[in-house]
Amino acid sequence: MTIERPRRRSIRILRAAGYVVALIAVQGLLSRLADAAAIAAPDLFLLTGAGVAWRFRPAWALVAAFAVGLLQDVLGGGLLGLHAAGVAGGALLVMVVRRYFSNSGPVQGLLTVVAAVVGEWAAFLALTYWLRSDLVTVPLLVRTVPVLFAGTLILAGVWERVITWGLGPRSSPEDLS
């Protein structure tokens, strides 16, 4: 019994590390392809933030989602903290979906992606207002958000399986309260 527990923990850590490598590689590939097509790439970092919102307790989910967004900021070379706040904002709204729509099948998946995208862009808009900058403009919203939402929604089902492999299955609401 004592040998099995450390082995499971190390396998979980290796899977999580493999997941992070896959996340970076696949997001990088999708970003390159989307740049070539002049469209917005699906946001797998946002889906990861939504995935941790389904798997962790609320406070830890926000910390983990912020860390995922911060990793995206560090790798992307953009404004440090912008995606971190966006992914955390998306995870916050996903936790509302988790509370009221758990185990509702495809509706849950659709609402998860809608909540994540709305939360992310609401955080972007709040930061744009707070910083008094033009980070987010109306033309950017019109051009980017629908394409980003569609691409993220299309990949959400497949990526949820990758998240389950790397981070484990979703917890029930009773486990997380």
ZAMARGU-4260 file (C-alpha; in steps of 0.2 Angstrom, whole numbers, plus 5000, padded with zeros to 4 digits):
<rodrens>
0) 5000/5000/5000 | 5014/5013/5004 | 5022/5010/4988 | 5007/5012/4977 | 5003/5030/4984
5) 5019/5038/4979 | 5019/5030/4962 | 5001/5036/4958 | 5007/5054/4964 | 5022/5053/4952
10) 5011/5047/4938 | 4999/5062/4941 | 5014/5074/4941 | 5021/5067/4925 | 5004/5068/4917
15) 5001/5086/4922 | 5019/5090/4915 | 5015/5081/4899 | 4999/5091/4898 | 5008/5108/4900
20) 5020/5103/4886 | 5005/5097/4875 | 4996/5113/4879 | 5011/5124/4874 | 5014/5114/4858
25) 4996/5113/4852 | 4993/5131/4856 | 5008/5136/4847 | 5004/5126/4832 | 4986/5133/4832
30) 4992/5151/4833 | 5004/5149/4819 | 4991/5141/4808 | 4978/5155/4813 | 4991/5169/4810
35) 4994/5162/4792 | 4975/5162/4789 | 4973/5179/4798 | 4961/5174/4811 | 4961/5172/4829
40) 4967/5155/4836 | 4956/5145/4848 | 4962/5148/4866 | 4967/5132/4874 | 4974/5142/4889
45) 4957/5148/4892 | 4950/5130/4891 | 4963/5125/4903 | 4957/5138/4915 | 4939/5132/4913
50) 4945/5115/4916 | 4954/5119/4932 | 4938/5128/4937 | 4929/5111/4936 | 4942/5102/4945
55) 4948/5112/4960 | 4940/5121/4974 | 4935/5139/4970 | 4950/5148/4978 | 4963/5136/4971
60) 4954/5136/4954 | 4956/5155/4953 | 4974/5154/4958 | 4977/5140/4945 | 4968/5149/4931
65) 4978/5165/4935 | 4994/5155/4934 | 4989/5147/4917 | 4985/5164/4910 | 5002/5171/4917
70) 5011/5156/4908 | 5002/5162/4892 | 5008/5180/4895 | 5026/5174/4898 | 5026/5163/4883
75) 5017/5176/4872 | 5027/5191/4876 | 5012/5202/4878 | 5006/5213/4892 | 5011/5204/4908
80) 4995/5200/4918 | 4983/5203/4904 | 4979/5185/4900 | 4981/5180/4918 | 4967/5191/4923
85) 4957/5186/4908 | 4959/5167/4911 | 4955/5170/4929 | 4939/5180/4924 | 4934/5166/4913
90) 4936/5153/4927 | 4926/5164/4939 | 4911/5163/4927 | 4914/5145/4924 | 4912/5142/4942
95) 4895/5149/4941 | 4891/5137/4927 | 4898/5123/4938 | 4887/5127/4952 | 4870/5128/4942
100) 4873/5116/4927 | 4883/5102/4933 | 4881/5085/4923 | 4870/5093/4910 | 4879/5086/4895
105) 4881/5096/4879 | 4873/5111/4887 | 4886/5111/4901 | 4900/5111/4888 | 4892/5125/4878
110) 4889/5136/4894 | 4907/5133/4900 | 4914/5140/4884 | 4902/5154/4883 | 4906/5159/4901
115) 4924/5157/4899 | 4925/5168/4884 | 4913/5181/4891 | 4923/5181/4907 | 4939/5183/4898
120) 4934/5197/4888 | 4925/5206/4902 | 4941/5206/4911 | 4950/5213/4896 | 4937/5227/4895
125) 4939/5231/4913 | 4958/5232/4912 | 4956/5242/4896 | 4945/5254/4905 | 4956/5254/4921
130) 4972/5257/4912 | 4964/5270/4901 | 4971/5262/4885 | 4965/5256/4869 | 4969/5237/4872
135) 4952/5232/4867 | 4942/5242/4854 | 4925/5239/4846 | 4933/5233/4829 | 4944/5221/4838
140) 4929/5214/4848 | 4919/5212/4832 | 4933/5204/4822 | 4941/5193/4836 | 4928/5187/4848
145) 4916/5177/4836 | 4930/5168/4828 | 4939/5165/4844 | 4923/5158/4852 | 4919/5147/4837
150) 4936/5140/4837 | 4937/5137/4855 | 4920/5129/4855 | 4924/5117/4841 | 4940/5111/4850
155) 4932/5111/4868 | 4926/5093/4867 | 4942/5086/4861 | 4953/5097/4873 | 4942/5092/4888
160) 4948/5074/4885 | 4966/5080/4885 | 4963/5090/4901 | 4955/5074/4909 | 4970/5064/4904
165) 4982/5077/4911 | 4973/5084/4926 | 4961/5070/4930 | 4942/5069/4929 | 4930/5083/4934
170) 4925/5083/4953 | 4907/5083/4958 | 4900/5099/4966 | 4899/5090/4982 | 4917/5086/4982
175) 4922/5104/4979 | 4911/5113/4992
</rodrens>
